[in-house]
Every structure is written in structure tokens, then in C-alpha cells.
């Protein structure tokens, strides 16, 4: 573990001053202060002996900062009261300088990190009574520390934003770039400082900003993303318009004119209220531009882009960007702005219609958006069908087409879409079948039977079969009777995949149909339990429990032990074996008590 070395101890006069203030104003008792100073002396000794760790230093800085903050609050409280004279105390300077010394020890001994430097800067800004020049320390950090480029960014912003010291900021960035030549953020933040300086000083600083800008675009040649970052920097809402903005956007347009991403960027710049004049290479800012005017300029930019000599691949991508951006704008418009809403709706209709008619719409999300907005029912179906030709595995388009037919009560058509979709979506079509079941149950019996027959017999998708075969059985039993249900059950149980829930449902209905103990019926149910246990008993413990319970209630309790042993042998999971043992004990406890109650009743009789 790294340890600290070197620290300046407080003088006796400073300690006396500190003790007087802390005890007089009841921040500490005399005993607490003595204990505190003893611990401080021990800590200082650890520093001198190079035993103090980085973590211990940080804890001590935090502790001393808390005491300083308490003292400052007390002074403010006194000054707000009835006190009218000069309040003369050195406590703030004493503690501030001590904390400063600990920071210096920390920096000299351990590795810097950007958070620690940021805290040090914040400390220096907030403590006006600090007599030591922490700016000198910051200069030393920038001159000597090289591993983290974020340190230079933090220091440079502090120098410019808090002290208006452009030269120190430039020097810090120069150090950072020297050691981190390819760290783009350093260059962007360096340029941002120049832009803010230009904003304050006017055209006298234009050449410095231009020199920095030209160096960056040459150093990172053909980096369109970086150029976009520089454009965002000069177009910050707090920056006044100068020649610099026009130059950055002019270079962006000329350099990347055949790149669809440039046109998207330019369109979004226009959406923010700027206008670029292609003939004069000048960028203007329209103050208080109305939203629908900005949208019109945005649309016009994309329209112009579509006339450019882009490659087919780039033009197709441009269409995708265009349609995505229109959807985003549509979702962000203020619902109370009817003028903008009406204009946007017109733009959507025209743009999407053009993309659709020229076969430029390729993404499912665009077909879904356009179909949902279309008031023509036939057109909505046509759009979705065309979308499915391009992306036939898109669940949302199948769902939208399916729901269209349900919405219009076209149950047969909805069923047809369902059967189409399941051939392609397979397992993923299950949610559509669940929706269909909810809707179909409110129709006639023929339609319900057709749905269940398709999901149980015709469709060859396991999750759908396993879901609806038990439902088909239950519907049939409830609608008719157990006898007719047995016919459906016997047909369904022969199908693959085998369905445990199907057996459980049938056995439930068979139990409910028991009126008197009929040996023939009991034997039939025992056969069903035997089939179910053999088929599913290797992983389903509930079927064994049901089987044992059945014998206790309706059959022969002496068979329970044999069933239990068979279950223990067949179950594959040891946890399930333990569960089965617990289940057996509960059944024994429950039904032996019942047997005792029955015997007592007989004796009373």
C-alpha cells in the first residue's frame, strides 16, 4: 500500500487560535479538542514516518473540511445576529491552509486522478481565506502529470472559467496534447475554450480560434464525427454568431457533400433555426423562428440531398435517416401547436408516400408508422403486406396486420394471417395465438372449434400445441360433457409432443365427474395416472402427488407406497425426490387423521 511523506504541522499559536474558537462557540468541548489534536499529532507523525496511506489522507482531508465548514457556518450565524463589530478570527485561514498542505502531500506522494484534482480545484475556489496560492500547485500538476488527459481538461476549464486565464488554459491543453496526441476530446475542449474566448473578446481572437480549428481538421483528416463535434461547439446557443460558424459549416458541406450523414447533420442544424446559404457559404441564425418554418427548412435540406450525386447505397441510407428523423420530430411536437401539427402531418404524408411509391422504404419501423397513420383501410393492408415482403420475420408487422382484421371483425381473415405468420415466426407467433383465443371465444362454436383444431392438430409448433391442446379439451368438456371430452382427449394424447397438462386437465374433469365409487371408472382413471406418470414422471413431481392422493380418496391407499417408490425411482432430480417424500408425509398425516375421524364416527353410530 502506498504511504505519504512530508507534512507541515500547525504552530502552537494556530492551535491556540483553533482551540479558542472551537471551544468558545461550542463546536467541541475541551476534552474533545484535546482528543482531536492528539489524533492529529499521531496522524502527522505517520506522515513524517511515511506510514500514512492515501485512504487515511483522504479521510483526514474530509474530516478537516467538515470542521472548516462548521466553523464557516458558525461565523455566518454570528454575523447575521446582533454582532456589529469586526469579527476577527484566523480559524478559516488556519484550517484552509492545513487542508491545502494535506492535498499537496497527497499529490506529491500518490498518483493523481481527475476526481481528486477537481476536488482540489473546488476547494481552492470555495476557500477565500486560503493564503497559499493553490494556482501554483495546479500549474505544477499540469507540468508534471501525464497519465490522464482528463486532468488537463479539468485544469484548463478551471483556468478559463474561474480566472479568465486563457493563456494558462492554452498551456494546459498544449501539455495534454503533447502526451495524448490522439485523444480527440482534448482537441474539442481546447477548441471550445477558444470559442468561448472569441465570444468574450470579439473578432480580435478569431484568428486564434481559426488556427486551432484548422489544425484539428488537418490532424484528424476526414473524420466526419469530429467535424460534427466542432460544428456543435460553434453552434452552442450561448455563442454569438461570427465568421467562425460559417467557415466550420462551409468546410463540413464541401468536404462531406457526398456523405448522407452530413446532410442529416445539416438538416438538424436547420431545424435549430440556422440557415446555410449555399451560394454565399454563409450561415445565418434566425431569431425566434417558428417551429413549422424550421421543420420546412429541415425538409428542404433532405429534399436537396436527394438530388445530390450520392451512391445508391448512400441514397438508400439517406432515406432511412430522413424517415427516422421525421418520426422523431413528429413525436416531439407540442400537442397544443396546431399550426405545426398540421404542417407536420402534411410533410409526413408527402414524404412517406414518396418513399413508399419509389420503393425507398425498407425498414419495418417505417412501414409500421406509415400504415398506422393511413386512413385508407386497403392502403394500410397493402403497406403492411409490402413491408412483410421486405422483412417477413418482423413480429410487429404481423401483429399489426393481424390486429387490423380483428379490429374490423374479419375473423376468418385474421385466422388466415395467423396461419401465415406461424409458418414464418414459429414459436414467436404464440402471443398472436393468445390474442386470437381471447377474441375467438366470443364468437360462434364453429369458429372456436376451428381455432382450437388448427392450434392443436394442424400447426406444427410445439409451444402452440402445448398451450392450446389442454385449452381445447377444457373448452370442449365445459361446452359439452366429460364423455365427449374423452374423445377429444384420446385424439390429442396420441399427438407429439406429449402434453402433461393435457393429462392433468382430463384427470381433473374425471375427478369432478365421480358421483359414486365405480370400480370401472376408478380403473380407467388409474390407467390415466399410470400413463401420465410413465410419460412425465421423470421430471414432474405433482403428477405423483396427485396419483397418491387419488388412491387415498377414491382408490386403494395400500397402493400409495408402491406409487411413491416408483416416483422415487423415476424422478431424475434429487430435489424433486425430496419434495415427493415431503408430499407423501403430508398426505399420510392428512388422510390417516381422516381415517381416525371416520372410525370414531362409526363407533359413535
Secondary structure per residue as TSV (DSSP state, phi and psi in degrees):
chain	resnum	aa	ss	phi	psi
A	1	X	-	360.0	135.5
A	2	X	-	-71.1	144.1
A	3	X	E	-125.2	158.3
A	4	X	E	-94.4	155.2
A	5	X	-	-141.1	138.6
A	6	X	-	88.7	123.4
A	7	X	-	-163.5	146.4
A	8	X	-	-93.5	121.2
A	9	X	-	-80.1	153.6
A	10	X	-	-75.1	146.0
A	11	X	-	-75.3	161.3
A	12	X	H	-57.0	-38.3
A	13	X	H	-63.0	-40.7
A	14	X	H	-66.6	-39.4
A	15	X	H	-63.4	-42.6
A	16	X	H	-62.4	-41.6
A	17	X	H	-62.8	-43.4
A	18	X	H	-64.5	-45.1
A	19	X	H	-61.5	-44.0
A	20	X	H	-59.5	-47.3
A	21	X	H	-67.4	-47.4
A	22	X	H	-65.7	-38.2
A	23	X	H	-83.4	-37.3
A	24	X	H	-61.9	-39.1
A	25	X	T	-98.4	17.4
A	26	X	T	57.7	33.3
A	27	X	S	-80.2	-34.8
A	28	X	S	-139.3	154.0
A	29	X	-	-82.0	168.3
A	30	X	H	-60.8	-40.5
A	31	X	H	-66.0	-41.9
A	32	X	H	-64.5	-38.7
A	33	X	H	-66.0	-42.3
A	34	X	H	-60.3	-44.3
A	35	X	H	-63.6	-40.5
A	36	X	H	-64.1	-45.5
A	37	X	H	-68.3	-33.1
A	38	X	H	-63.6	-42.8
A	39	X	H	-65.9	-36.2
A	40	X	H	-65.2	-42.2
A	41	X	H	-61.8	-41.6
A	42	X	H	-63.7	-40.0
A	43	X	H	-65.5	-43.2
A	44	X	H	-60.3	-37.5
A	45	X	H	-66.0	-38.4
A	46	X	H	-62.4	-37.3
A	47	X	H	-64.3	-46.8
A	48	X	H	-62.6	-34.2
A	49	X	T	-86.8	4.9
A	50	X	T	60.6	37.9
A	51	X	-	-108.1	-14.3
A	52	X	E	-72.8	132.1
A	53	X	E	-89.8	166.5
A	54	X	H	-59.0	-43.6
A	55	X	H	-63.4	-39.0
A	56	X	H	-66.3	-38.7
A	57	X	H	-63.2	-43.5
A	58	X	H	-64.0	-38.9
A	59	X	H	-64.7	-42.5
A	60	X	H	-66.4	-39.0
A	61	X	H	-61.7	-42.6
A	62	X	H	-63.4	-43.2
A	63	X	H	-63.5	-48.9
A	64	X	H	-62.7	-35.4
A	65	X	H	-66.8	-36.6
A	66	X	H	-65.1	-40.4
A	67	X	H	-66.1	-42.5
A	68	X	H	-59.4	-45.3
A	69	X	H	-61.8	-40.2
A	70	X	H	-63.7	-41.3
A	71	X	H	-63.8	-43.3
A	72	X	H	-61.9	-40.9
A	73	X	H	-64.2	-39.4
A	74	X	H	-65.1	-41.8
A	75	X	H	-62.6	-42.9
A	76	X	H	-62.1	-39.9
A	77	X	H	-63.2	-42.8
A	78	X	H	-64.1	-44.1
A	79	X	H	-68.1	-25.6
A	80	X	H	-82.7	-11.8
A	81	X	T	-86.0	-145.3
A	82	X	T	-86.7	-1.3
A	83	X	-	-67.0	130.0
A	84	X	-	-117.3	-14.7
A	85	X	S	-88.0	-172.4
A	86	X	-	-78.4	127.0
A	87	X	-	-92.6	103.1
A	88	X	-	-104.6	107.6
A	89	X	-	-145.4	145.0
A	90	X	-	-101.6	7.9
A	91	X	H	-58.4	-40.4
A	92	X	H	-64.6	-43.5
A	93	X	H	-66.1	-40.8
A	94	X	H	-60.0	-50.9
A	95	X	H	-70.4	-40.1
A	96	X	H	-59.9	-44.8
A	97	X	H	-68.3	-34.4
A	98	X	H	-65.1	-45.1
A	99	X	H	-62.3	-40.8
A	100	X	H	-58.4	-44.4
A	101	X	H	-61.6	-38.3
A	102	X	H	-67.3	-37.9
A	103	X	H	-60.2	-43.5
A	104	X	H	-61.9	-43.8
A	105	X	H	-59.1	-42.7
A	106	X	H	-60.9	-45.9
A	107	X	H	-68.2	-36.6
A	108	X	H	-72.3	-29.1
A	109	X	H	-96.6	-38.5
A	110	X	S	-116.7	171.4
A	111	X	-	-69.7	141.3
A	112	X	-	-74.1	156.7
A	113	X	-	-145.1	157.8
A	114	X	H	-63.6	-34.0
A	115	X	H	-66.1	-40.4
A	116	X	H	-67.4	-42.7
A	117	X	H	-63.3	-40.2
A	118	X	H	-61.9	-42.0
A	119	X	H	-64.0	-39.1
A	120	X	H	-64.3	-43.1
A	121	X	H	-62.3	-44.9
A	122	X	H	-62.1	-40.9
A	123	X	H	-58.5	-46.8
A	124	X	H	-62.8	-39.1
A	125	X	H	-67.0	-37.8
A	126	X	H	-83.8	-16.8
A	127	X	-	-109.5	91.2
A	128	X	T	-72.0	-18.3
A	129	X	T	-88.1	3.9
A	130	X	-	-69.6	119.1
A	131	X	-	-88.2	-19.0
A	132	X	S	-87.3	141.3
A	133	X	-	-82.3	99.0
A	134	X	H	-74.2	-16.1
A	135	X	H	-63.1	-34.2
A	136	X	H	-63.2	-41.3
A	137	X	H	-62.8	-42.3
A	138	X	H	-61.5	-41.7
A	139	X	H	-60.1	-40.2
A	140	X	H	-65.5	-39.8
A	141	X	H	-60.6	-46.7
A	142	X	H	-65.1	-33.3
A	143	X	H	-75.3	-26.8
A	144	X	H	-113.2	-17.5
A	145	X	-	-101.3	129.8
A	146	X	-	-130.8	-6.7
A	147	X	S	-82.5	-25.2
A	148	X	-	-120.4	110.8
A	149	X	H	-64.1	-23.1
A	150	X	H	-64.6	-26.2
A	151	X	H	-59.4	-43.2
A	152	X	H	-66.8	-37.2
A	153	X	H	-65.0	-45.0
A	154	X	H	-60.8	-47.9
A	155	X	H	-64.2	-41.5
A	156	X	H	-66.6	-43.7
A	157	X	H	-63.7	-37.3
A	158	X	H	-64.0	-45.7
A	159	X	H	-60.7	-42.7
A	160	X	H	-80.9	-48.1
A	161	X	H	-71.2	-35.6
A	162	X	H	-98.2	-24.2
A	163	X	H	-124.0	-0.4
A	164	X	-	52.3	39.3
A	165	X	-	-103.6	84.9
A	166	X	H	-66.2	-33.1
A	167	X	H	-68.3	-42.2
A	168	X	H	-64.5	-40.4
A	169	X	H	-60.7	-44.5
A	170	X	H	-62.8	-40.6
A	171	X	H	-65.3	-41.1
A	172	X	H	-63.3	-43.1
A	173	X	H	-65.8	-36.2
A	174	X	H	-62.4	-42.3
A	175	X	H	-61.0	-46.6
A	176	X	H	-61.2	-45.2
A	177	X	H	-67.4	-31.6
A	178	X	H	-59.9	-39.0
A	179	X	H	-99.7	-12.0
A	180	X	-	-136.7	67.3
A	181	X	T	-63.3	-28.1
A	182	X	T	-106.9	12.4
A	183	X	-	-85.2	100.5
A	184	X	H	-61.2	-35.4
A	185	X	H	-60.1	-33.6
A	186	X	H	-58.6	-43.8
A	187	X	H	-68.3	-41.7
A	188	X	H	-65.0	-44.4
A	189	X	H	-68.9	-34.7
A	190	X	H	-60.7	-45.4
A	191	X	H	-64.9	-38.3
A	192	X	H	-61.3	-39.1
A	193	X	H	-62.3	-41.7
A	194	X	H	-65.6	-37.6
A	195	X	H	-65.6	-42.6
A	196	X	H	-66.6	-36.3
A	197	X	H	-66.3	-41.3
A	198	X	H	-61.8	-38.0
A	199	X	H	-62.9	-29.5
A	200	X	H	-87.5	-36.6
A	201	X	H	-100.2	-13.3
A	202	X	G	81.0	-161.5
A	203	X	G	-64.2	-10.3
A	204	X	G	-63.8	-23.2
A	205	X	G	-104.7	7.6
A	206	X	H	-61.6	-43.1
A	207	X	H	-64.8	-36.2
A	208	X	H	-65.0	-41.6
A	209	X	H	-67.0	-40.8
A	210	X	H	-65.6	-40.8
A	211	X	H	-61.2	-44.8
A	212	X	H	-62.8	-44.6
A	213	X	H	-62.1	-47.5
A	214	X	H	-64.1	-36.1
A	215	X	H	-64.3	-42.4
A	216	X	H	-64.2	-46.7
A	217	X	H	-72.0	-20.8
A	218	X	H	-80.6	-38.8
A	219	X	H	-67.0	-38.7
A	220	X	T	-111.8	66.4
A	221	X	T	-64.8	136.4
A	222	X	T	63.0	25.6
A	223	X	-	-95.2	93.2
A	224	X	H	-66.4	-35.4
A	225	X	H	-62.9	-42.1
A	226	X	H	-64.3	-40.2
A	227	X	H	-62.6	-38.0
A	228	X	H	-62.2	-40.0
A	229	X	H	-62.9	-39.9
A	230	X	H	-66.2	-38.3
A	231	X	H	-63.2	-44.2
A	232	X	H	-61.1	-35.5
A	233	X	H	-64.5	-48.4
A	234	X	H	-74.8	-20.3
A	235	X	T	-97.6	15.1
A	236	X	-	-55.6	139.8
A	237	X	T	-62.5	-19.2
A	238	X	T	-91.6	-1.0
A	239	X	S	-100.8	130.9
A	240	X	-	-73.2	150.7
A	241	X	-	-72.7	131.7
A	242	X	-	-137.6	-174.3
A	243	X	H	-64.2	-24.4
A	244	X	H	-59.5	-43.5
A	245	X	H	-60.5	-43.9
A	246	X	H	-63.5	-39.1
A	247	X	H	-66.3	-45.3
A	248	X	H	-62.8	-43.7
A	249	X	H	-72.8	-37.7
A	250	X	H	-58.1	-47.7
A	251	X	H	-63.1	-38.7
A	252	X	H	-62.5	-45.2
A	253	X	H	-65.4	-47.0
A	254	X	H	-70.0	-37.2
A	255	X	H	-74.6	-36.8
A	256	X	S	-121.3	32.7
A	257	X	T	-62.7	-28.3
A	258	X	T	-97.0	14.2
A	259	X	-	-107.8	121.8
A	260	X	H	-62.1	-27.8
A	261	X	H	-66.3	-32.5
A	262	X	H	-63.7	-42.1
A	263	X	H	-67.1	-36.5
A	264	X	H	-63.4	-43.6
A	265	X	H	-61.7	-44.5
A	266	X	H	-63.9	-40.1
A	267	X	H	-61.1	-41.2
A	268	X	H	-70.2	-32.0
A	269	X	H	-63.7	-42.8
A	270	X	H	-65.0	-33.5
A	271	X	H	-64.6	-26.0
A	272	X	T	-84.1	2.7
A	273	X	T	104.1	6.8
A	274	X	E	-94.2	156.5
A	275	X	E	-134.9	125.0
A	276	X	E	-101.6	124.2
A	277	X	E	-90.2	109.5
A	278	X	T	-67.5	-30.9
A	279	X	T	-73.1	-38.9
A	280	X	T	-104.3	-3.5
A	281	X	T	55.0	44.5
A	282	X	E	-125.1	138.5
A	283	X	E	-105.6	128.9
A	284	X	E	-112.8	154.2
A	285	X	E	-112.9	120.6
A	286	X	-	-92.2	115.8
A	287	X	T	-73.7	139.3
A	288	X	T	51.8	45.2
A	289	X	-	-68.6	139.9
A	290	X	-	-74.7	142.4
A	291	X	H	-55.2	-41.8
A	292	X	H	-69.9	-26.7
A	293	X	H	-70.1	-42.5
A	294	X	H	-62.7	-39.4
A	295	X	H	-65.1	-40.3
A	296	X	H	-60.8	-43.6
A	297	X	H	-64.4	-36.8
A	298	X	H	-61.5	-49.0
A	299	X	H	-61.6	-42.9
A	300	X	H	-61.5	-33.8
A	301	X	H	-65.3	-45.1
A	302	X	H	-66.0	-38.3
A	303	X	H	-60.3	-40.9
A	304	X	H	-67.1	-39.5
A	305	X	H	-60.1	-36.1
A	306	X	T	-69.9	-14.4
A	307	X	T	-92.9	-6.8
A	308	X	S	-75.9	164.8
A	309	X	-	-85.8	65.9
A	310	X	-	-88.8	154.8
A	311	X	-	-67.2	156.0
A	312	X	H	-54.0	-39.9
A	313	X	H	-64.9	-44.1
A	314	X	H	-67.1	-37.0
A	315	X	H	-67.4	-38.4
A	316	X	H	-64.2	-41.8
A	317	X	H	-64.8	-36.4
A	318	X	H	-59.3	-41.3
A	319	X	H	-62.0	-42.7
A	320	X	H	-60.3	-44.6
A	321	X	H	-63.5	-41.6
A	322	X	H	-60.0	-51.1
A	323	X	H	-67.0	-39.8
A	324	X	H	-60.9	-44.1
A	325	X	H	-66.2	-37.9
A	326	X	H	-63.5	-41.8
A	327	X	H	-61.3	-42.4
A	328	X	H	-63.7	-43.2
A	329	X	H	-64.3	-43.9
A	330	X	H	-57.3	-40.0
A	331	X	H	-75.9	-14.8
A	332	X	H	-102.4	-4.7
A	333	X	S	-71.1	140.1
A	334	X	-	-63.5	124.2
A	335	X	T	-65.1	-19.7
A	336	X	T	-85.4	-11.2
A	337	X	-	-89.5	87.4
A	338	X	H	-67.2	-35.8
A	339	X	H	-60.9	-47.8
A	340	X	H	-67.1	-39.6
A	341	X	H	-59.0	-46.9
A	342	X	H	-64.3	-42.3
A	343	X	H	-65.9	-41.0
A	344	X	H	-64.9	-40.2
A	345	X	H	-61.5	-40.3
A	346	X	H	-63.4	-44.1
A	347	X	H	-63.6	-40.2
A	348	X	H	-62.2	-48.2
A	349	X	H	-58.2	-46.6
A	350	X	H	-68.4	-45.4
A	351	X	H	-69.1	-47.6
A	352	X	H	-69.6	-34.3
A	353	X	H	-63.7	-41.2
A	354	X	H	-66.1	-44.7
A	355	X	H	-62.2	-39.9
A	356	X	H	-68.5	-45.1
A	357	X	H	-72.0	-25.9
A	358	X	T	-96.6	10.6
A	359	X	T	60.2	33.6
A	360	X	-	-99.4	-3.5
A	361	X	-	-89.9	117.6
A	362	X	-	-125.6	-17.0
A	363	X	S	-98.8	138.4
A	364	X	H	-53.0	-38.9
A	365	X	H	-61.8	-30.4
A	366	X	H	-74.8	-40.4
A	367	X	H	-63.0	-41.6
A	368	X	H	-63.4	-45.9
A	369	X	H	-62.3	-45.5
A	370	X	H	-69.4	-40.4
A	371	X	H	-64.7	-40.9
A	372	X	H	-65.3	-31.6
A	373	X	H	-85.2	-12.4
A	374	X	-	-80.3	127.2
A	375	X	-	-82.9	-13.3
A	376	X	-	-89.2	116.6
A	377	X	H	-59.8	-45.7
A	378	X	H	-61.8	-39.8
A	379	X	H	-66.4	-38.4
A	380	X	H	-60.1	-45.3
A	381	X	H	-64.9	-42.0
A	382	X	H	-62.6	-41.0
A	383	X	H	-63.8	-45.9
A	384	X	H	-65.3	-40.2
A	385	X	H	-62.8	-40.4
A	386	X	H	-67.9	-38.7
A	387	X	H	-61.7	-38.3
A	388	X	H	-71.1	-24.5
A	389	X	H	-66.7	-32.6
A	390	X	H	-84.8	-38.0
A	391	X	-	-140.6	81.2
A	392	X	T	-77.0	-6.3
A	393	X	T	-100.3	11.6
A	394	X	-	-81.9	111.8
A	395	X	H	-60.6	-43.2
A	396	X	H	-62.3	-35.6
A	397	X	H	-71.0	-39.9
A	398	X	H	-61.3	-42.6
A	399	X	H	-62.4	-43.7
A	400	X	H	-64.0	-41.3
A	401	X	H	-66.9	-42.2
A	402	X	H	-61.9	-46.3
A	403	X	H	-67.6	-29.8
A	404	X	H	-58.2	-47.7
A	405	X	H	-67.9	-37.1
A	406	X	H	-63.4	-41.6
A	407	X	H	-62.2	-30.5
A	408	X	T	-100.3	13.7
A	409	X	T	59.5	32.7
A	410	X	-	-95.9	75.5
A	411	X	H	-65.1	-40.2
A	412	X	H	-65.0	-41.1
A	413	X	H	-66.4	-38.5
A	414	X	H	-63.2	-40.7
A	415	X	H	-64.8	-36.4
A	416	X	H	-64.9	-42.8
A	417	X	H	-62.9	-39.9
A	418	X	H	-59.2	-44.9
A	419	X	H	-69.7	-34.0
A	420	X	H	-63.9	-47.6
A	421	X	H	-65.9	-37.1
A	422	X	H	-69.1	-27.4
A	423	X	H	-65.2	-27.0
A	424	X	H	-101.7	-45.7
A	425	X	H	-81.1	-23.7
A	426	X	G	56.0	-123.8
A	427	X	G	-56.9	-33.9
A	428	X	G	-68.0	-11.5
A	429	X	G	-80.3	-9.5
A	430	X	H	-52.2	-44.6
A	431	X	H	-56.9	-34.6
A	432	X	H	-66.9	-39.1
A	433	X	H	-67.2	-34.5
A	434	X	H	-66.0	-41.1
A	435	X	H	-63.1	-42.2
A	436	X	H	-63.2	-40.2
A	437	X	H	-59.9	-44.3
A	438	X	H	-60.2	-38.2
A	439	X	H	-78.3	-38.6
A	440	X	H	-72.0	-26.5
A	441	X	T	-66.8	-14.2
A	442	X	T	-96.1	7.6
A	443	X	S	-103.2	-162.9
A	444	X	-	-80.5	165.4
A	445	X	H	-63.1	-34.6
A	446	X	H	-63.4	-43.1
A	447	X	H	-68.1	-39.3
A	448	X	H	-62.4	-46.0
A	449	X	H	-62.2	-39.8
A	450	X	H	-62.0	-44.5
A	451	X	H	-61.0	-50.2
A	452	X	H	-66.8	-34.1
A	453	X	H	-65.4	-42.6
A	454	X	I	-63.7	-45.6
A	455	X	I	-72.3	-23.9
A	456	X	I	-97.3	-38.4
A	457	X	I	-109.1	-43.7
A	458	X	I	-80.6	-49.9
A	459	X	-	-71.0	137.3
A	460	X	-	-110.7	61.2
A	461	X	-	-130.8	118.3
A	462	X	H	-57.8	-48.2
A	463	X	H	-63.3	-31.9
A	464	X	H	-74.5	-43.3
A	465	X	H	-59.7	-48.4
A	466	X	H	-66.6	-29.5
A	467	X	H	-73.8	-44.3
A	468	X	H	-101.0	-15.7
A	469	X	H	-63.0	-45.1
A	470	X	H	-63.7	-35.4
A	471	X	H	-65.7	-40.0
A	472	X	H	-60.6	-47.0
A	473	X	H	-59.2	-47.9
A	474	X	H	-62.9	-45.1
A	475	X	H	-58.7	-42.0
A	476	X	H	-67.1	-43.0
A	477	X	H	-64.9	-44.8
A	478	X	H	-66.6	-38.7
A	479	X	H	-73.6	-36.8
A	480	X	S	-115.3	-99.5
A	481	X	-	-161.5	174.8
A	482	X	H	-64.2	-37.5
A	483	X	H	-58.3	-49.5
A	484	X	H	-70.2	-28.4
A	485	X	H	-62.9	-32.6
A	486	X	H	-62.8	-34.0
A	487	X	H	-65.8	-43.7
A	488	X	H	-65.1	-43.0
A	489	X	H	-59.9	-45.9
A	490	X	H	-63.4	-30.3
A	491	X	H	-75.9	-41.4
A	492	X	H	-72.2	-35.7
A	493	X	T	-69.8	-17.6
A	494	X	T	-81.1	-13.7
A	495	X	S	-82.2	153.8
A	496	X	S	-102.7	144.6
A	497	X	S	-76.7	152.8
A	498	X	-	-67.9	142.9
A	499	X	-	-121.8	112.6
A	500	X	H	-65.4	-42.1
A	501	X	H	-61.7	-31.3
A	502	X	H	-60.6	-46.0
A	503	X	H	-64.4	-42.2
A	504	X	H	-62.3	-41.6
A	505	X	H	-65.2	-43.6
A	506	X	H	-63.8	-42.9
A	507	X	H	-65.2	-35.2
A	508	X	H	-61.3	-45.7
A	509	X	H	-67.8	-35.6
A	510	X	H	-64.5	-40.1
A	511	X	H	-62.0	-44.4
A	512	X	H	-64.9	-22.5
A	513	X	T	-89.4	-3.7
A	514	X	-	-72.5	119.1
A	515	X	-	-103.4	-46.3
A	516	X	S	-136.1	159.6
A	517	X	-	-70.6	102.5
A	518	X	-	-106.7	116.3
A	519	X	H	-55.6	-38.4
A	520	X	H	-65.1	-44.3
A	521	X	H	-66.1	-41.3
A	522	X	H	-61.8	-42.9
A	523	X	H	-62.9	-39.5
A	524	X	H	-62.8	-45.7
A	525	X	H	-66.1	-37.6
A	526	X	H	-61.9	-37.4
A	527	X	H	-63.4	-42.4
A	528	X	H	-62.6	-44.9
A	529	X	H	-61.5	-39.8
A	530	X	H	-61.9	-44.3
A	531	X	H	-60.8	-47.9
A	532	X	H	-62.7	-43.6
A	533	X	H	-65.1	-39.2
A	534	X	H	-67.9	-36.6
A	535	X	H	-77.7	-41.8
A	536	X	H	-122.6	-0.8
A	537	X	T	-70.5	-9.1
A	538	X	T	-75.9	-17.2
A	539	X	T	-139.9	-2.8
A	540	X	-	-116.6	108.0
A	541	X	H	-80.9	-24.8
A	542	X	H	-63.6	-35.2
A	543	X	H	-66.3	-33.2
A	544	X	H	-69.8	-41.3
A	545	X	H	-61.2	-44.4
A	546	X	H	-62.3	-39.7
A	547	X	H	-64.7	-44.3
A	548	X	H	-64.3	-43.2
A	549	X	H	-62.0	-40.2
A	550	X	H	-58.0	-45.1
A	551	X	H	-65.1	-37.7
A	552	X	H	-62.4	-41.4
A	553	X	H	-86.0	-47.1
A	554	X	T	-114.6	-23.4
A	555	X	S	-107.1	-124.6
A	556	X	-	-121.6	105.2
A	557	X	G	-58.0	-23.5
A	558	X	G	-68.6	-15.1
A	559	X	G	-83.3	-10.7
A	560	X	H	-60.5	-44.4
A	561	X	H	-60.9	-40.1
A	562	X	H	-65.6	-40.7
A	563	X	H	-63.5	-43.7
A	564	X	H	-59.4	-45.3
A	565	X	H	-64.0	-38.8
A	566	X	H	-64.4	-41.4
A	567	X	H	-64.2	-42.4
A	568	X	H	-61.8	-37.7
A	569	X	H	-72.2	-36.4
A	570	X	H	-85.6	-34.9
A	571	X	-	-61.8	134.3
A	572	X	-	-91.7	-27.4
A	573	X	-	-93.8	125.1
A	574	X	H	-58.2	-32.8
A	575	X	H	-64.8	-40.4
A	576	X	H	-67.9	-35.1
A	577	X	H	-60.3	-43.6
A	578	X	H	-65.0	-38.8
A	579	X	H	-62.8	-41.8
A	580	X	H	-62.8	-39.5
A	581	X	H	-62.1	-43.6
A	582	X	H	-63.8	-41.1
A	583	X	H	-61.0	-42.2
A	584	X	H	-62.6	-42.4
A	585	X	H	-61.5	-40.7
A	586	X	H	-65.5	-41.9
A	587	X	H	-64.3	-42.7
A	588	X	H	-59.6	-46.3
A	589	X	H	-61.9	-43.3
A	590	X	H	-67.4	-48.1
A	591	X	H	-86.6	-20.8
A	592	X	H	-69.7	-38.2
A	593	X	H	-62.3	-43.2
A	594	X	H	-61.3	-39.7
A	595	X	H	-62.5	-40.6
A	596	X	H	-63.1	-43.2
A	597	X	H	-60.3	-42.6
A	598	X	H	-64.3	-40.6
A	599	X	H	-63.4	-44.7
A	600	X	H	-62.2	-40.1
A	601	X	H	-61.3	-41.2
A	602	X	H	-63.8	-41.8
A	603	X	H	-64.9	-38.9
A	604	X	H	-63.9	-37.5
A	605	X	-	-66.3	360.0
